Amino acid sequence: MTAPPPPRIHIVGLGNLGCLVAHALRSIHPRRPVTLFTHKTSVARMFDSHYGGLITVERNRLAVSRKGFDVEISSMAIENLLPYAKPLSPQKEDEKIDHLIVTTRAPHAKKALQPLIRRLTPQSTIAFVQNGLEVVEEINSLYFPDPETRPNYLLGVWPHGIFSPKEPLFEPFRVVIGSSARLKLGVMLPTIEGLPDLTKTPAHAALPPTAAYLLSSLLSAEDLAGMYVAPQEVIASQLERFALNAVIYPLTVMFDCQNGALLHNSHAAQVVKVLLHEISKVFCKLPELEKLHNKELRFSEETLYNTFVKVVRYNGEKESPMLQEVKKGIPTEVEYLNGWIVRKGEELGVECKGNYMMFHVVKAKEKMAARERERELPIEGLETNF
């Protein structure tokens, strides 16, 4: 008698990280049901017809393709209103989701989750693998204000070292990963205050079945090289990546340059150090990291700058995602990066003028790019679209 397949896992986000996670989960168990969510009918059709439902991951110049993924189109997608669109069946729209992984960029998480909220229960588990530091709090505030009806959460962080192939080899659903990249995962249990509890670990509390299954699935995926760490360590690792993104991303937008242009430039280096000085002071005052060992050294300006140099050297010929988003007229993550630093600085008594400036530089560039794309003609004292 054939054993039943493992429980289904749903994934929101079809970017590089979402594709990598989906590929890794199928590699553990070829019969594991994995559903990919997209809000575009065109993307679903392209994935199925043009790419044969394949996701390809390349590591150390060895490419492996996997298939067998299911695709669901968000019932709120505008394209679903078109005559040729095939809407979701009522059965799927009402089907419960037990295991959900969210890999979208922070600004898109709220909108991406909205059509799925009624399919989530207090027994469900959501794994957030992102850069933004306020996503969980926003999701709780918007959709799960009552801790009693809130799903369980996992928090994951993926270091730098995942990207699309260079031209002319670029294609959607193909990912290249660095040989040393590892996924770090921690469990975040809801507290009565409504925010994640950063002190409890599975060693102190039995995990709900869906959380245990999703955690073990991610940790056993060879391509993810996953490791379980205490929740504080997940936060610390996320902050390390966050610091780099909060410097590299907005500066490449301001200078309209590839990452590597930030190196070997003494003037750019001074700007980097100003931003990292503020970020370091904020990090070291965060109450969430109060008991983290060696945090002053780990988040010192010097340590962060040395890491910045290593990452930029490794990704020197690439454009940052934020610069690409500005060029495409897509909202950026600056609200969740430099904006977060400014807000936390105000709470903790740390002045963050450099990050305040970078926040508004990116917002200004977003607006300029939008005007250029929409061919707006600004009138003094009045903003009008013609």
N, C-alpha and C positions, 0 to 999 in steps of 0.2 A: 504494500500500500504506500502510495506516494505521500510524503510528509507535506503538510500545508506550507505555503510560503510565509516568510516572516511578515509582521505587521507593516502596513504601508507608511511611508514617510513622505511628507509634502514639503516642497521647497519654494519659497518666494524669492525671486531674483534670478535672472538668467545672465548675469554678468560673469566675469571670470571666476569669482569665488563660488557663485551658485553652481556653475558648470563643474568646477572641480569637486565640490562636495557631492553632487549627484553622481558623477563618474566614480568617485571613491566608494560610495555606498553600494553601487551596483557591482563593483569589483569584489567586495566581500562575499556577496551572495547574489549570483546571477538571476535568481528568481525573486529577489526583493522588489516589491512594488514601490516605485518612486514616481511621484507626481510633481511636475514642474508647472508653476503658475505663471501666466503672462497676461498682461492687459491688452495685448495686441493680437488680433486675429492674423495679421500679416506675418508676425513672428512665428506663430504656431504653424502656419502653412509653410513658411520657409524652412523651419526646422524639420518638418515631416517630409516635404516633397524635394526640396533642393539638397538638404544635407542627410536625408535618409534616416532621420531620428538619431543621428550619431553625435556623441560628444567625445572629443579627442583631447587627451592630456599628454603633454610632452615633458619629459624629465631626463636630463643628461642625454639629450638628442634622441631619445627613444620615445616614439609616439605610440600610444595605445588608444584604440577607439572602443566605445561601448554603446550599446543600444538597448531598446526595451523600455524606454521612458514613456510615461503617460503625460499628456499635456492638457491642462485645463485653462480655459480663457475666462478671465474675470467677467462676471455677469454685469459689472458696471462699465465695461469697456465701451467706448463710443463706437468702435468698429462693429460691435455686436448689433448696433441699430441699423447697419447697412443691409440691403436685401440679400447679399450673398453670405452673410455671416450665419454661422451655425451656433445658436445659443446653447448654454449649458442645460442639461436636462434637470427637471425639478429634483430628481433623486440625488444628483451630485451637489446641487446647491444646498440641500438639507443634510448631506452626508457628514457625519461627525469627523472632525480632524483630531487625532490623538497625538500625532508627532509632527511638529512644524519647525522648519529651519528658515530663518529670515536672514538673507544676505544682501538685501538692497542697501543702497546708500541711505544714510540717516534721514535726509529730507523726504525720501519717498516711502519710508516705513509705515507711517500713519495711513497714508492713502492706500498702500498696497494691502494692508491688513483689514481695512474697513469692510470689504465684502465677505471676509472670512470670519468675522467676529462671532456671528451667530452659530458657526460650526465648531467653535471652541468651547470647552467646558472646564470646570475646575479640575477635572482629571487629566486634561490635555497638558502637554509640555511644549513650550516654545524655546528654541535655541536661537539667541541673537548673536550673530557673528558679524560685527560691524565696527566702524570707527567712532561713531557719535557716542557721547557720554550721557545724553539726556533722553535717549530713545525709550528706555524702559519706563522712566518716570512719566513721559508723555503718554505712552500707551496705557499705563495705569490710570492716569488722570482722565483720558478720553473714553476709554472702553471698559476698564475694570476698576472703578473707584472703590468697590467693595472687596476687601481682601478675601472674603469667604467665597466669592465666585470667580476669583482670579486663577488663571492657569499657573502651572509651575514654570520656572524659568531656568534655562542654562545660559551662561554667558561665555562666549568664545572670542578669541582674538587670533588673527592670522598675521604673521609678520610680513614685512615687505619681501617681495620675491615671487609675485604672481603677475603675469602680464600676457598680452596677446602677442602672437608672432609678428615680427617685423614685415613690412611690405617687401616683396610682393606675396608673401606667404600668409598674410592676414586673412582670416575668415572667422565668422561667428562660430561659437560653440567649440573653439579650439583654444586651449590654454597651455601656457608654458610656465613651469614652476621651478624655483631654485632648489638645488639639491639638499640644502640644509633647513628649509622652511618647515616649521612645526605648528600645529594647531594646539593652543592651550585652552582648556575647558574648566569651568567651575560651575557649581550649583548655587543658585540664588533662591532662597526660600522666602516667601512673602512674610512680612511682619505686620503687626496690628496697626502700625503707623502708615502702612501702605507703600513703603519703599523696600527695595531688596535688602535682605539681611546679609551683610558682608562678613559675618563672623562664623556662621554655622557651616559645617561641611558634612558630607555623608558619614564621616566618622562619628558625628554627634547626633545624627537623625537619619532614620530609614528613609530612603528615597521612594516616592510614588512610582508605581510600575512603569508609567509612560516615560518618566524622567530617567529611570534606570535603563530602559531599553534604548532611548535616544542617546544617552551618554555612552553606553557600551558600544553602540553601533558606530558612533563617531570615533571613539578611541581605538576601535579595532580596524579602522580603515587605513590600510598601509600607506596610501598616497598622502594622507593627512598627517601621518606620524604624530597622532594626537597624544597628549599627555594630560592627566588630571592634576590640577594644582588647586590650592586653597583659593577661595574667592578673592581674597586680598591680592594674591599674586596675579590673578586674571586682570583685576583692575590696574595693577601696577604695569603689567605688560601692555595693556590697552593704552595707558597713559604714555608709555614710551613711544608707541607708534603715533599716538595722538600728537605728541610734541613735534615730531618730525613733519607730520602732515600740516600742522598749524604754521610751520615755517616755510616748507618747500612749496606747498600749494599756492598760498597767496602771493609769494614772491615771484613765482613763475607767471602768475597772472599779471602782476604789476609790471614786470619787465618783458612780458610776452616772449618767454624763452624756454628752451629745454632745461631739464634739471641741472645738467652739467655746467651750464653757464653761471651758476651760483658759486662755483669753485674758482680758485685762482683769481679772485677779484676782491681786493682788500676793502673796497667800499661796501660790496654786498655782504662781506663777512661781518662788518660792523653792524649792519642791520640785523643779520641772523643772531648775533650775540645779544643785541638789545631784546629781541623777541624771546630768546631762550632764557635770558635773565629773569624776565617777568614770569615766564612759564614755570621756571624752577622754583621761584618763591611761592607761587600759588600751589604747586604740587606738594611742597614740603609742609604746607599748612592744612592740607586736606584732612578732615577728621577721619575719613575712611581709611587713611593710611597711617593712622596714629601708632599702630603696633607693628608696622612693617619694618623689618630689620634693615638697617643701613640705608634708609631712604634718602638721607642728606647727601650721601656719596652717589647713590644710584641716579638721583634726579638733580645733581649739581649741574651748573651751567657748562662746566668743562666736559663732564661725561656726556651730556646731551649733544654738545657740539661735536665731539669725536664720533658719536654715532651718526650724526647728521652727515659728516664728511664721508663716512663709509657707505652710507645708503646712497648718497648722491653720486659717488663714484660708480657704484654698481648699476645705477639707473640713469646714468648721465645723458644717454642719447634719447631718452623718452620725454614726452610731454606729460605733465601732471594731469590727473583726471580733472582737477578743477579748471585748468586752462582749457582743456577740451570741452568742458561743460559750458564755459563762458562763450567759447567760439560757436557752440551749437545753440546758444540761447536757453540752456537748461539750468534750473536753479542749482546753486552750489551748496556745499556743506559748510560754508564759512560761518553760518549761524551756530553750528554745532562744534566748531573748532575755535577760531579766534573770538567769536561771540561768547562762547562758553567760558573762555579764559577771562574775558572782561567781566562777565557776571559773577563768576566765582571770586575774582579779585576784589570786587566791590563788597561781597559778603565777608571776605577774610581780611579786609583792610590792606590789600595790595594794589597799588596803582599800576595800571597796565595801559599806558598811553600808546606804546608801540603796537600792541595787539588791537587796540581801539582804532588806530589809524589803518591797520591792515584790513580790519573788518569793513571799514567804509571804502577803502580802495577797491576791494573786490565787489562790493555792492555797486559802486560807481561804474566799474567795468561791466558788470552784468547789465546795468541800465543802458550804458553806451552801446553794448553789443545788441541789445534788444531794439534800440532805436535804429541802429544801422540795418538790422534785419527787417524791421517793419517799415523802414524808410519814413520815420517820423520827422516832422519839421517843427522843432521846438520854438515856441513863441515866448518872449520874455515875460515871466510872471504867470505863464499858463502852459500846461502840458496838454497838447491836443494831438490825437491821431488823425492823419488825413488819408 
